[in-house]
Structures are given as structure tokens and as C-alpha cells.
Amino acid sequence: QVPIVESGGGLVQPGGSLNLSCTMTLSVFSPYTMGWYRQAPGKQRELISSITAEGRTDYLSSVKGRFAISRANDRRTVHLQMNSLKPEDTAVYYCNRGVAPVWSWGQGTQVTVSS
């Protein structure tokens, strides 16, 4: 299993921005497709964005154009820049492999969008 640590969440007003980070202890990181997921209260966890080893990205339609995923292989880090945040973006955000099988889940980072 791969220890994963997410950070960067917080309370932000609608229209605001946050930059989430995810770091992991992994001897070989670069080949993996990585993803950001979120789980809102009472809902299932969903994949919202992924990035391949080559840097090809994909987004859930509800976040496309507002969120941007990136990776730094040398630092084993994945980022999620979130702009134009909406109340419906409120959730716990997690990162993990972008395709199955995923690793054990980290603690996630809480994002709350509220005025």
C-alpha cells in the first residue's frame, strides 16, 4: 500500500480558488495515471479528474474549465487547482490512482464552499 497525504483544503467563498496537493511515498511514481476524487455528504466517491503518465488530462463535466490537474513526478506530487468554486463542490477530496485498482485511501482534505 502507498501512504497518501492530501492537503490544501479549507473554507472558501463561492467564486474562490484553492490548490490541493497530494504527496505519496512511492519508489516508482511516474508510470501511474493519477486522479483526484471527491465525496460529498451522503454521496458516493467520484473521480473528478485524472492525469496520465504522459500528462494527458481528463475531467468530469461539472468541473471542466474550472479545475486543472497537474503532476510533478520528481516530487511524487499531484495538484488540483480549483477555480470558480461553487457550493456543490463541497466535499472531501482524495487522490489515488486514476484507474483501478486503487491504493488504500488517505484521509482526504475537506473543501467547503460557502458564503
Sequence and secondary structure as in RCSB ss.txt:
>XXXX:A:sequence
QVPIVESGGGLVQPGGSLNLSCTMTLSVFSPYTMGWYRQAPGKQRELISSITAEGRTDYLSSVKGRFAISRANDR
RTVHLQMNSLKPEDTAVYYCNRGVAPVWSWGQGTQVTVSS
>XXXX:A:secstr
   EEEE  EEE TT  EEEEEEE  S  TTS EEEEEE TTS  EEEEEE TT  EEE TTTTTTEEEEEEGGG
TEEEEEE S  GGG EEEEEEESSSS       EEEEE  
